[in-house]
Each structure stands twice: as C-alpha cells, then as structure tokens.
Amino acid sequence: MRQLSELTTMRVGGPVRQLLEPADADQLVEATRDAWNSNEPWLILGGGSNLVVTDDGFDGTVIRVVTQGVERVAGDEGTVTLRVQAGESWDGLVAGAIEQGLVGLEALSGIPGRVGAAPIQNIGAYGQELSDSLVAIDFLDVLTGEVTRVPAQELKLGYRTSAIKQGRHGLVVAVELRLSQGELSEPIAYSQLASALGVQLGDRVPTAEVRSAVLRLRSSKGMVLSPEDPDSVSSGSFFTNPIVGARFASELPADAPRWPLGLEQADAVLPLETFDADAVPRRAVSEGQVKLSAAWLIEQAGISRGFSLPGSHAAISSKHTLALVNTGGATAEQVAELARYVQNRVFNQFGVLLQPEPVLVGVQL
C-alpha cells in the first residue's frame, strides 16, 4: 500500500487505500467521475508540493495527475498560446518555454508541482503571477460532471487564491497560456530579483538570465527541490503574506516590510484585525490594502531559522523562516503543532493571524 509520505514533498502522510494514475486526459476525466460517483472519499494529487496529509492516511481514492502534453493552439507574430496538460511539471514547462523563446513565465522558475495546480493557487513569485498569462482552463466540474472551458476572468484569481480554491470544486484538466515571443523578459518587477540581476526595476533582460537568478534566489531559501538540500523537504512557503488594512499596517514598527496594494485587492483581505467578517468589506472600501511580510512577522515574533519544538522532527527552515521542513521522520501532527505555535506567537505579538498556504487534508491548525 502506497504512503502519501512517498508522494508529497513534505514527506508526511499515511497510507492510501487506492491510488490511480490515469495515463491521458480522457482516462483522467473518467477515473475522476467514477471516484465522484462512488460516494467514497476522493483526493486529487499533483506533485504533492503544496499538500500536508494526516498521519492516518486517506481512506479513499487518490487520483494522481500525471497526464502529459504541450501543444501550440494559436499564435501570431507576437504571441503564442499553449495548451498544457495538467500533469506536466510546472518548472519543466517554464524551462521549455524559455528554450523556445517564449516570455512571461521566467520569474516563476523553480516552483515545484504540476501545471494543473497552478491556477488553483494562482502561483506567483518575484513579480509575476500565473494570472498574467492564463487564458483559460479545461475544467471538470464536480456539480455537472462535464468538462468546460473556463476563461481566466471567471476564476477570480487573486493573491494565492481562485474561485476553485474558494469552493468551485472540480479538476483542472488542462490550461491555456498566452506568452510573448522574444528574447528579453517581462519588465523586472521585484526589487530582490532586480538586485540579483544587477539591473533596475522595469528593465528587461534575457529570459535565461532571469531563470538562473530566480533559481539561485529560491535555492538560497531552500525553495528548489533537491535531494542534496534538506531544507527543500517542505511544502514551500507554509504561510501566505497577510493582507491587511492600511490603517492597521501603519501601526506596525516602521521597519516592517509592506507593499501597498490599493482598493482593487479587497477580495484578498483576511479578517486579521477582527473576527467580525462584516467589517472587512467596509475597511477594504475605506482605506486600501497593504501586503505584509509573513517571514518578517515570524522572525520579529522571536522564531528563528532552524527552530523546532522539543522532541519534534519538524522545524523552521535553516534558510527561510517562511518554510516548515521535515528534518527526518516528522509526522503531520508535528508539522501542524509547529505551524500552530508560529501562528500563536505572531498573533500574540502583532494581532495578525497567519493563514496556511498548503492544502491541509485531515490536519487542523
């Protein structure tokens, strides 16, 4: 019997009662429909890089998405539209796009996982997000059992969220991406990346250079999967950067990193200052939003790199306080216990409740 610890990058999770790995899109859709119609528990699994599963395992059907295929479906002199099957490696797609002279994904290099998970999370890094290039997805809806093409604008893509993550349940079968043709990147939009490249914000550089710089930056934080890096035995960033009202952000210490987002980000507001959900829309309209650094909050709450609770095999990464790592033999409950500890310390210090980024299955924070 397969263990979910073998199929996730955090390497925690108990046994799977039934594991299916459909070979192509048609088989994937058929297997998923069968699982839904069986009235038994089901779980869709991609690369396992954004998932923490209970030590009890999963008493149902796990469908592992491994479908392959990248094709050009449209294009003109300036752009190309790719249709990519959900089981393709995300980083493999980025590398291939750069090799083919396509621009728009270069800053998303090194992100683990499969293509099908990308729109659920609206993955982003170093100034780029999937929403910048996503055209549509092929989506198997759990309510209708039908595969439909869903335009990107219907997915309500926001900071690390989408309509799928918020409750439009189903399976991403394929994605369509529109990329530019060229040798130079999109304008560099992230100061740390600009510094690593030795350029100014807004400059364009060869896409291969951007990829190399991003991979170096991610590796320095343990965010590139590698058997030689124990800090990569994680689910990546465990907490999202919180988005709060500008008034609340102004009360933080002056050296707290913050990025004004404006009123258009109101859908991504988390009820951090208060648990009165009705207050959030009014705050969003009245004062605009500010994104904070979760890593900074964790560090200022007194939690350092490499920290672990007594007797636990889960720890804060030695390279980056935003990642929780399995140092060897950690259980899902030890990971959850550490995450709760971090949440409590940050909340008690700053009044900010950090939200987990990975999908938690049978795990409570």
Salt bridges, closest charged atoms under 4 A:
GLU6 OE1 - ARG2 NE 2.96
GLU21 OE2 - ARG64 NH1 2.76
GLU40 OE1 - ARG17 NH2 3.36
ASP59 OD1 - ARG17 NH1 3.19
GLU71 OE2 - ARG83 NH1 3.82
ASP91 OD1 - ARG211 NH1 2.89
GLU129 OE2 - ARG160 NH1 3.69
ASP138 OD2 - ARG83 NH2 2.10
GLU176 OE1 - ARG149 NH2 2.92
ASP229 OD2 - LYS319 NZ 3.06
GLU273 OE2 - ARG283 NE 3.58
GLU287 OE1 - ARG247 NH2 3.57
GLU333 OE2 - ARG340 NH2 2.51
